[in-house]
Amino acid sequence: MKIEVWSDFVCPFCYIGKQKLELALDKFEHKGQVEVVFKAFELDPNAGVYNGKSIHEALAEKYGMTIEQAKRNNEQIGEHAAEVGLTFNFEEMKPTNTLQAHRLAKFAETQGKEKDITDNLLYAYFTESKNLSEKETLLAIAEASGLDRDAAAEVLDNESRHLDEVRADERLAQQYGISGVPFFIFNDKYTISGAQPMETFIGAINQVWKEENEQPKFQNFGSADTGVCKDDNCSI
C-alpha cells in the first residue's frame, strides 16, 4: 500500500495529521507493507524568511485579525496537537519560507532519509522553535537525520538542486485540485483532506488493504470453465 502525503513544514495541521496517520498505522497489523511518501507543498510560496515577527503577529497581519484572536486560534491548535502527543511552542515559533527545507527533504529522499528529516524538521519548527530558513539550523537537522553535512551544504548553496522535484510535487497537487494541506492519497484511489479523526485514517487504511488483498484480482466474464484444458482433461 502506498500513501502519498502533501504537506508543509510550517503547517500545524500537517504535523497533527501526520501524527494521526502514524498512530493509525501503529494499530495496523500490516504496517510493514505500507509505504508513506511525502510530497512538497508550500502554503505561502511568497513568504519571506523569518524577520523577527511572532507567529501571532504574522497570522494577525495575514488574515486581518487581532493578535489576541491569533493567539486564541493558536491555543486551540496547540490543544489539538497535545491530544495526539505533540507539543507546539507558539510563543517562540519563527514563521518563515520553507523552500530550502523542501529542497533539503528531497535530497534526503535520495539518501533514504526522507522520514527522518521530515520528522526532525517538523519537530524543530513546532517544538524547538527553530528557524527553518537559517542554513546552519538546516545543516544541523540534516546531520541529525543521518545526512552528510557537507553534501547537505552543497544542496543548500545551489538553489537549483532538487528544485525540480519540489516543483513537480506542487504541479501534481494543482492537477489533483489540492488547495490545502495536509492531503493524503491512498493507493491512487482514496483521499483524506486535513487532520481528520484517527478513525478516518484507520478506516481508509483497512478499506484499501481489504480491496487490494481480499478481493479477487481478476473478474471473470465467462460463465464457467468452458473450452479449458487442465491436467487431466479438456472440456467443451
Summary of the structure (lengths in Angstrom):
residues: 236
radius of gyration: 22.1
end to end distance: 40.7
largest distance: 82.5
contacts: 676
relative contact order: 0.17
helix: 51%
strand: 10%
